Amino acid sequence: MLARLAPAIFVLLWSTGWVVAKYAAFFADPLTFLALRYSFAILLFIGFCAATGARWPRSLTVVGHAVVSGIFLHGLYLGAVWWAIGEGVPAAISGIIAGLQPLMTAAVAPFLIGENLSGRQKLGLVLGFLGITLAVLPKMLAIDAAATPIHLLPVAINVLGMAAVTYGTLYQKRHLQNGDIRAIATLQYVGALIVTIPLALILEDLRVTWNLQLVAALAWSVLGLSMGAIALLLYLIRRGQVSRAASLIYLVPPLAAVQAALFFGEALTLPMIVGTIIAVLGVYLTNRKADNPSPTGDRAAKATVA
């Protein structure tokens, strides 16, 4: 049952991050907020691991792999994206950049972990990117360049964030196929905190305005995103191809747009609706199992997942 529901639950949870980011920016600097988020996530995960009897890695090598993967999956990825948006990169452009991740993953997976995609899966990835581009392009074209200047550095940092999560996903698949996911997730947030705190100290004033809104945003970020969504993502990566798991990212910006329409009254345009349908089709093609896999292909698929 979890295998069937996990993709949909992950997309729903992860898409709320856009709403949380919009709220949190009023009350805290982005990297400072992320440092708080990671700190509380570590504490809660440690308690959760103790209560549920999680097995901690006995090998320092495995601990190191978990910390390094967390540096890329959380620290550099979210840090880059949140900082770039805070520096003026519009959400529409950030959404298109986010659509690069599944394509990056599919492009480098054959070289780093020996994972190859079928023609149908490649078509699905391309359709997903075209769909997300169509969904957000009208908003991007409507941006007033004079009122909202887009500087090259924040955009480049945003792209580096996508590269970081791509590498982190592949690193996770290659080095952390075994071990208790609860313990691995905890160590990953230690890695995220290692890079986020110095960056916050260097780049920000550590602004935090404590109020009910900030506490609510922080609570959801920790429980819904850092614990719920990430645990599901690690589960999906471990179960199957990383390119399939990455393709789910295509559904996040359109779903976030729907949430923005519900919570902030932002209009849902026809291109957004059509683009979302195309993105859903692309994700379906990427994740659809082969009808009649050959024995050789089946063995290769099992080798990839193992």
C-alpha positions as CSV (number, residue, x, y, z in Angstrom):
1,M,0.0,0.0,0.0
2,L,2.8,2.4,0.9
3,A,4.5,1.8,-2.4
4,R,1.4,2.9,-4.2
5,L,0.6,5.9,-2.1
6,A,4.2,7.2,-1.4
7,P,4.7,9.1,-4.7
8,A,1.4,11.0,-4.4
9,I,1.9,11.8,-0.7
10,F,5.5,12.9,-1.4
11,V,4.4,15.4,-4.1
12,L,1.6,16.7,-2.0
13,L,3.9,17.3,1.0
14,W,6.9,18.6,-0.9
15,S,4.7,21.1,-2.9
16,T,3.7,22.8,0.4
17,G,7.3,24.0,0.8
18,W,6.6,26.8,-1.6
19,V,3.8,28.1,0.6
20,V,5.9,27.7,3.7
21,A,8.8,29.6,2.1
22,K,6.5,32.5,1.3
23,Y,5.2,32.7,4.9
24,A,8.6,32.2,6.5
25,A,10.4,34.9,4.6
26,F,8.4,37.5,6.4
27,F,9.7,36.4,9.8
28,A,13.2,35.0,9.3
29,D,16.2,35.1,6.9
30,P,16.1,32.0,4.7
31,L,19.3,30.3,5.7
32,T,18.6,31.1,9.4
33,F,15.2,29.5,9.1
34,L,16.7,26.4,7.4
35,A,19.3,26.1,10.2
36,L,16.4,26.2,12.8
37,R,14.5,23.6,10.7
38,Y,17.4,21.2,10.5
39,S,18.2,21.6,14.2
40,F,14.7,20.7,15.3
41,A,14.6,17.9,12.7
42,I,17.7,16.4,14.1
43,L,16.3,16.5,17.7
44,L,13.0,15.0,16.7
45,F,14.6,12.3,14.5
46,I,16.9,11.3,17.4
47,G,13.9,10.9,19.6
48,F,12.0,9.0,16.9
49,C,14.9,6.7,16.4
50,A,15.2,6.0,20.1
51,A,11.5,5.4,20.5
52,T,11.3,3.0,17.5
53,G,14.5,1.2,18.0
54,A,16.3,2.4,14.9
55,R,19.7,0.8,14.1
56,W,22.5,3.3,13.8
57,P,25.4,2.6,11.4
58,R,28.4,0.9,12.9
59,S,30.7,1.8,10.1
60,L,32.2,5.3,10.0
61,T,32.2,5.0,6.3
62,V,28.4,4.7,6.2
63,V,28.1,7.6,8.7
64,G,30.3,9.7,6.4
65,H,28.2,8.8,3.3
66,A,25.0,9.8,5.1
67,V,26.5,13.2,6.2
68,V,27.9,13.9,2.7
69,S,24.6,13.0,1.0
70,G,22.8,15.4,3.5
71,I,25.2,18.2,2.6
72,F,24.0,17.9,-1.1
73,L,20.4,16.8,-0.7
74,H,19.4,19.3,1.9
75,G,22.1,21.8,2.9
76,L,23.4,23.0,-0.6
77,Y,20.1,22.3,-2.4
78,L,17.6,24.1,-0.2
79,G,20.1,26.7,0.9
80,A,20.8,27.7,-2.7
81,V,17.1,27.7,-3.7
82,W,15.9,29.7,-0.7
83,W,18.8,32.1,-0.9
84,A,18.3,32.7,-4.6
85,I,14.5,33.4,-4.1
86,G,15.4,35.7,-1.2
87,E,17.7,37.6,-3.6
88,G,15.0,38.2,-6.1
89,V,14.8,35.2,-8.4
90,P,11.0,34.9,-9.2
91,A,9.2,31.7,-8.3
92,A,8.3,31.2,-12.0
93,I,12.0,31.0,-13.1
94,S,12.9,29.0,-10.0
95,G,10.2,26.5,-11.1
96,I,11.7,26.1,-14.5
97,I,15.1,25.6,-13.0
98,A,13.6,23.0,-10.7
99,G,12.5,21.2,-13.8
100,L,16.1,20.7,-14.8
101,Q,16.7,18.2,-12.0
102,P,15.0,15.2,-13.5
103,L,16.8,15.8,-16.8
104,M,20.1,16.2,-15.0
105,T,19.5,13.0,-13.1
106,A,18.7,11.1,-16.3
107,A,21.7,12.5,-18.1
108,V,24.4,11.5,-15.5
109,A,22.8,8.4,-13.9
110,P,24.2,6.1,-16.6
111,F,27.8,7.3,-15.8
112,L,27.6,7.4,-12.0
113,I,25.4,4.5,-11.1
114,G,24.9,2.6,-14.4
115,E,21.2,3.4,-14.6
116,N,19.8,3.5,-18.2
117,L,16.4,4.7,-19.2
118,S,14.1,3.4,-21.9
119,G,13.0,5.5,-24.8
120,R,9.6,5.9,-23.2
121,Q,11.1,7.1,-20.0
122,K,13.3,9.6,-21.8
123,L,10.2,10.9,-23.6
124,G,8.4,11.2,-20.3
125,L,11.2,13.3,-18.8
126,V,11.2,15.6,-21.8
127,L,7.4,15.9,-21.7
128,G,7.5,16.7,-18.0
129,F,10.0,19.5,-18.6
130,L,7.9,20.9,-21.4
131,G,4.8,20.7,-19.3
132,I,6.3,22.6,-16.4
133,T,7.8,25.2,-18.7
134,L,4.4,25.8,-20.3
135,A,2.8,26.0,-16.9
136,V,5.1,28.7,-15.5
137,L,6.2,30.5,-18.7
138,P,3.3,33.0,-18.8
139,K,4.1,34.2,-15.3
140,M,7.8,34.5,-16.2
141,L,7.0,36.6,-19.3
142,A,4.7,38.8,-17.2
143,I,7.5,39.7,-14.8
144,D,8.5,43.4,-15.0
145,A,12.2,43.3,-15.5
146,A,12.6,46.9,-14.4
147,A,10.6,46.4,-11.2
148,T,12.1,42.9,-10.5
149,P,15.7,42.9,-11.8
150,I,17.0,39.4,-12.1
151,H,20.7,39.2,-11.4
152,L,22.9,36.5,-12.9
153,L,24.5,35.3,-9.6
154,P,21.2,34.3,-7.8
155,V,20.1,32.5,-10.9
156,A,23.4,30.7,-11.2
157,I,23.2,29.7,-7.5
158,N,19.7,28.4,-8.1
159,V,21.0,26.2,-10.9
160,L,23.8,25.0,-8.7
161,G,21.2,24.0,-6.1
162,M,19.6,21.8,-8.7
163,A,22.9,20.2,-9.5
164,A,23.5,19.6,-5.8
165,V,20.3,17.7,-5.2
166,T,20.9,15.8,-8.4
167,Y,24.3,14.6,-7.2
168,G,22.9,14.0,-3.7
169,T,20.2,11.8,-5.1
170,L,22.7,9.7,-7.1
171,Y,25.1,9.6,-4.2
172,Q,22.3,8.3,-2.0
173,K,21.4,5.6,-4.5
174,R,25.0,4.5,-4.9
175,H,26.3,4.5,-1.3
176,L,23.2,4.2,1.0
177,Q,21.2,1.3,-0.4
178,N,21.3,-0.4,3.0
179,G,20.9,0.7,6.5
180,D,18.0,2.1,8.6
181,I,16.4,5.0,6.8
182,R,15.5,6.7,10.1
183,A,19.1,6.8,11.2
184,I,20.3,7.8,7.7
185,A,17.9,10.7,7.6
186,T,19.1,12.0,11.0
187,L,22.7,12.0,9.9
188,Q,21.8,13.7,6.6
189,Y,20.4,16.6,8.5
190,V,23.6,16.8,10.5
191,G,25.3,17.2,7.2
192,A,22.8,19.9,6.1
193,L,23.4,21.8,9.4
194,I,27.2,21.6,9.0
195,V,27.0,23.8,5.8
196,T,24.0,25.9,6.6
197,I,25.2,27.5,9.8
198,P,28.4,28.9,8.4
199,L,26.6,30.2,5.3
200,A,23.9,31.9,7.5
201,L,26.6,33.5,9.6
202,I,28.4,34.8,6.5
203,L,25.5,35.9,4.4
204,E,22.7,36.9,6.8
205,D,21.9,39.0,9.9
206,L,20.3,35.9,11.5
207,R,16.9,37.7,11.6
208,V,14.2,35.8,13.4
209,T,10.9,37.3,14.5
210,W,9.3,34.8,16.9
211,N,5.5,34.6,16.6
212,L,2.7,32.1,16.0
213,Q,3.1,32.3,12.2
214,L,6.8,31.5,12.3
215,V,6.2,28.6,14.8
216,A,3.5,27.2,12.5
217,A,5.8,27.5,9.4
218,L,8.7,25.9,11.3
219,A,6.5,23.1,12.7
220,W,5.2,22.1,9.3
221,S,8.7,22.4,7.7
222,V,10.1,20.0,10.3
223,L,7.2,17.5,10.6
224,G,5.7,17.6,7.1
225,L,8.8,18.3,5.0
226,S,12.0,17.4,6.8
227,M,10.5,14.3,8.3
228,G,7.5,13.2,6.2
229,A,8.4,14.2,2.7
230,I,12.1,13.4,2.9
231,A,11.5,10.0,4.5
232,L,9.2,9.2,1.5
233,L,11.8,10.5,-1.0
234,L,14.5,8.3,0.6
235,Y,12.1,5.3,0.5
236,L,11.4,6.0,-3.2
237,I,15.0,6.3,-4.1
238,R,15.8,3.0,-2.4
239,R,13.0,1.1,-4.1
240,G,13.6,2.1,-7.7
241,Q,15.3,4.2,-10.3
242,V,16.5,7.6,-9.2
243,S,15.3,9.1,-12.5
244,R,11.7,7.9,-11.7
245,A,11.9,9.4,-8.2
246,A,13.3,12.7,-9.6
247,S,10.6,12.9,-12.2
248,L,8.0,13.5,-9.4
249,I,9.6,16.9,-9.0
250,Y,7.8,17.9,-12.2
251,L,4.5,17.8,-10.3
252,V,5.6,20.1,-7.5
253,P,5.4,23.6,-9.1
254,P,2.0,23.0,-10.7
255,L,0.6,21.7,-7.5
256,A,2.1,24.6,-5.6
257,A,0.4,26.9,-8.1
258,V,-2.9,25.3,-7.2
259,Q,-2.2,25.8,-3.5
260,A,-1.3,29.4,-4.2
261,A,-4.6,29.9,-5.9
262,L,-6.4,28.4,-2.9
263,F,-4.5,30.2,-0.2
264,F,-3.4,33.5,-1.9
265,G,-6.0,33.9,-4.6
266,E,-3.5,33.7,-7.5
267,A,-5.2,32.9,-10.8
268,L,-5.0,29.5,-12.4
269,T,-4.4,30.1,-16.1
270,L,-5.1,27.8,-19.1
271,P,-1.4,27.3,-19.9
272,M,-0.9,26.3,-16.3
273,I,-3.7,23.7,-16.4
274,V,-2.5,22.4,-19.8
275,G,1.1,22.3,-18.7
276,T,0.2,20.4,-15.6
277,I,-1.6,17.8,-17.6
278,I,1.4,17.4,-19.9
279,A,3.7,17.1,-16.8
280,V,1.5,14.4,-15.3
281,L,1.7,12.5,-18.6
282,G,5.5,12.8,-18.6
283,V,5.7,11.5,-15.0
284,Y,3.4,8.6,-15.9
285,L,5.5,7.6,-18.8
286,T,8.7,7.8,-16.8
287,N,7.4,5.7,-13.9
288,R,5.3,3.2,-15.9
289,K,6.6,-0.3,-15.7
290,A,7.5,-2.1,-18.9
291,D,4.6,-4.3,-20.1
292,N,6.7,-7.3,-21.1
293,P,10.3,-6.9,-19.9
294,S,12.8,-9.3,-21.4
295,P,14.6,-11.6,-19.0
296,T,17.8,-9.7,-19.6
297,G,16.1,-6.4,-19.0
298,D,14.4,-7.7,-15.9
299,R,17.7,-8.9,-14.5
300,A,19.2,-5.5,-15.2
301,A,16.4,-3.7,-13.5
302,K,16.8,-5.9,-10.4
303,A,20.5,-5.2,-10.4
304,T,19.8,-1.5,-10.6
305,V,17.4,-1.6,-7.6
306,A,19.5,-4.0,-5.5
